Amino acid sequence: MIILRDEKRVERMALFAKITSFGGMAILLIGLALVFIVEDFERVILLQLGALFVGWMIAQVGIYLMPRYGRHPRPDEVLDETIRKVAKNGRLYHYILPAPHVLLTPQGIILFNLRPNIGKISIDGDDWHQSGGFIKRFFGQEPIGNPSKELEKMVEAMGNFIRKNAPSVEEVPMGALIVFTTKGATELDLKGSRLPALHYTKVKGFLKQQKREPLAKADYEALLAAFNEKAGDLEEATYAGDSA
């Protein structure tokens, strides 16, 4: 499997994640310390409220970015390991195309929305729920949001990209998959999802069950050219485990 990844973006975002995580916490601590510095009680309260708000907002950015860029294995690395044996003839593009994780194979395209699975996560139709307590959410648990709608926006963005950059391709099979990537945390009830959603440990089996006809050679080559042009001079890498 060939992997193309914008490593500079990953490094840049990892640094930003650390700055915002520690910076937000530092502001919160400074706010607490103000009671020992400022004698005016009313002023202290106002300053502490301001520090709490600013520090919390900055920390939230770090909470969002750190699991994606600042910890190993990163979600993209988990995906590499997960699908390499079922996509040996595939090309996996990370942080290059309109969708962050795109697999191109001779049978079509698959988009992945990678999410951490922290707390208990369940879904009913299009309503996602996450339990874990207010304290966890306040200090370090990313809210679940709506992975289904996120994935639909990725599909739309990729469709627009293909129409613009590979106009000769009239129709291309495009799969879409929500994958939870946190190791050892599997409190997931995803049976009610209207889009495929599963823990990363089940992705390989899911993909093996998918039977799709090959793309026309001209369509595959047009998609390959458009994707590689977007990748520019990024170095192609064969997954490290494939060389063993």
C-alpha positions in Angstrom: 0.0 0.0 0.0 1.3 3.4 -0.9 0.9 6.2 1.6 1.1 9.9 0.9 1.0 12.1 4.0 1.5 15.8 4.5 4.2 15.4 7.2 4.8 19.1 7.5 1.2 19.7 8.3 1.2 16.9 10.9 4.3 18.4 12.6 2.9 21.9 12.5 -0.4 20.8 13.9 1.3 18.7 16.6 3.2 21.8 17.7 0.1 23.9 17.7 -1.7 21.2 19.8 1.0 21.3 22.4 1.0 25.1 22.5 -2.7 25.4 22.9 -3.0 22.6 25.5 -0.3 23.9 27.8 -1.1 27.5 27.0 -4.7 27.1 28.0 -3.7 25.3 31.2 -1.2 28.0 32.0 -3.8 30.7 31.7 -6.1 28.8 34.0 -3.4 28.5 36.6 -2.5 32.2 36.3 -6.1 33.0 36.9 -6.1 31.0 40.1 -2.9 32.6 41.2 -4.3 36.1 40.8 -6.0 35.9 44.2 -2.5 36.1 45.7 -1.3 39.0 43.5 -4.2 41.4 43.1 -5.6 42.9 46.3 -8.9 44.3 44.8 -11.4 41.5 45.3 -13.8 42.6 42.6 -11.0 43.0 40.1 -9.7 39.6 41.0 -13.1 38.0 40.3 -13.3 39.7 36.9 -9.8 38.8 36.0 -10.3 35.2 37.0 -13.5 34.9 35.0 -11.7 36.3 32.0 -8.8 33.9 32.5 -11.2 31.0 32.9 -13.0 31.8 29.7 -9.9 32.4 27.6 -7.9 29.5 29.1 -10.8 27.1 28.6 -11.3 28.2 25.0 -7.6 27.8 24.1 -7.5 24.5 25.9 -10.4 23.2 23.9 -8.4 23.7 20.7 -5.7 21.6 22.2 -8.2 19.0 23.3 -9.4 18.7 19.7 -6.0 18.6 18.1 -3.9 16.6 20.5 -5.5 13.2 19.8 -5.2 13.8 16.1 -1.7 15.1 15.8 0.1 15.0 19.2 -0.1 11.3 20.3 1.2 8.1 19.0 -0.2 6.1 17.4 -2.1 9.0 15.6 -5.5 8.1 14.1 -3.9 8.1 10.6 -1.3 5.7 11.8 -3.9 3.4 13.2 -5.7 3.5 9.9 -2.4 2.7 8.0 -2.0 -0.4 10.1 -5.6 -1.4 9.9 -6.2 -1.5 6.2 -2.8 -2.2 4.7 -3.5 -5.9 4.2 -6.8 -5.4 2.5 -5.7 -2.4 0.4 -2.3 -3.7 -0.9 -3.0 -2.1 -4.3 -4.4 1.1 -2.7 -3.1 4.6 -2.3 -3.9 6.3 1.0 -3.9 10.1 1.1 -3.6 11.8 4.5 -4.3 15.6 4.9 -3.9 16.3 1.2 -7.4 16.2 -0.4 -10.6 17.9 0.6 -11.3 14.9 2.9 -8.5 14.3 5.4 -8.2 10.5 4.8 -8.9 9.1 1.3 -8.2 5.6 0.0 -8.0 5.2 -3.8 -8.2 1.7 -5.2 -8.8 0.3 -8.7 -12.4 -0.3 -7.4 -13.1 3.2 -6.3 -12.7 5.6 -3.4 -13.3 5.3 0.4 -13.4 8.3 2.7 -12.7 7.8 6.4 -13.8 10.1 9.2 -11.5 9.1 12.1 -12.7 9.9 15.6 -11.5 9.1 19.1 -13.9 6.9 21.1 -13.8 8.3 24.6 -16.7 7.5 27.0 -19.8 5.6 26.0 -20.9 6.5 22.5 -24.2 5.5 20.9 -26.3 6.7 18.0 -29.9 6.6 17.0 -30.4 7.6 13.4 -28.6 10.9 13.2 -28.5 11.7 16.9 -25.1 10.9 18.5 -24.8 10.6 22.2 -21.7 10.5 24.5 -21.6 9.9 28.2 -18.6 10.4 30.4 -19.5 13.2 32.8 -19.3 16.9 32.8 -15.9 17.0 34.5 -14.3 14.9 31.7 -15.8 17.0 29.0 -14.7 20.2 30.7 -11.1 19.2 31.2 -10.3 16.8 28.3 -13.0 14.9 26.6 -13.8 15.9 23.0 -17.6 16.2 22.4 -18.8 13.6 19.9 -20.5 16.2 17.6 -22.1 14.6 14.6 -19.6 12.3 12.7 -22.3 11.4 10.2 -22.8 15.0 9.0 -19.1 15.5 9.0 -18.6 12.6 6.7 -21.4 13.7 4.4 -19.6 17.1 4.0 -16.4 15.2 3.1 -18.2 13.2 0.5 -19.7 16.4 -1.0 -16.3 18.1 -1.0 -14.6 15.2 -2.7 -17.4 15.0 -5.3 -16.8 18.7 -6.1 -13.1 18.1 -6.3 -13.4 15.3 -8.7 -15.8 17.2 -11.0 -13.4 20.0 -11.1 -10.1 18.2 -11.4 -11.1 14.9 -13.1 -14.1 16.0 -15.3 -13.8 13.0 -17.6 -14.9 10.8 -14.7 -18.7 10.7 -14.9 -19.3 8.4 -11.9 -17.1 6.9 -9.3 -18.0 4.5 -6.5 -17.4 6.4 -3.2 -17.6 4.6 0.1 -17.7 6.5 3.4 -16.8 5.1 6.8 -16.7 6.4 10.4 -13.9 4.8 12.3 -13.2 5.1 16.0 -9.5 4.8 16.6 -8.9 4.7 20.4 -7.2 1.5 21.4 -8.6 -0.4 24.3 -11.8 1.7 24.4 -14.7 0.0 22.8 -17.9 1.2 24.6 -19.6 1.8 21.3 -23.3 1.1 20.4 -23.3 2.0 16.7 -26.1 -0.3 15.4 -28.4 2.6 14.8 -26.0 4.6 12.6 -27.3 5.3 9.1 -23.7 5.4 7.8 -21.2 2.6 8.4 -19.6 3.3 11.8 -17.3 0.9 13.6 -14.2 0.5 15.8 -10.9 0.2 13.9 -10.5 -3.4 14.9 -13.5 -4.3 12.7 -12.5 -2.3 9.6 -10.5 -5.0 7.9 -13.4 -7.5 8.1 -15.8 -4.9 6.9 -13.7 -4.0 3.8 -13.2 -7.6 2.9 -16.9 -8.0 2.6 -17.3 -5.2 0.2 -17.5 -6.5 -3.4 -17.1 -3.8 -6.1 -16.4 -3.9 -9.8 -13.2 -2.4 -11.0 -13.2 1.2 -12.4 -12.6 1.8 -16.0 -8.9 2.1 -16.5 -9.3 5.7 -17.9 -11.3 6.7 -14.9 -8.8 5.3 -12.4 -5.9 7.0 -14.2 -7.8 10.3 -14.2 -8.5 10.1 -10.5 -4.9 9.1 -9.8 -3.5 12.0 -11.8 -5.9 14.5 -10.0 -5.0 13.2 -6.6 -1.2 13.1 -7.3 -1.3 16.6 -8.7 -2.9 17.8 -5.4 -0.2 15.9 -3.5 2.5 17.8 -5.4 6.0 16.7 -4.6 5.1 14.8 -1.4 7.1 11.6 -1.1 5.3 8.3 -1.7 5.9 5.8 1.0 5.2 2.1 1.1 3.8 1.1 4.4 6.7 0.1 6.6 5.2 -3.2 7.6 4.9 -4.3 4.0 8.7 -4.5 3.6 9.0 -7.2 6.2 
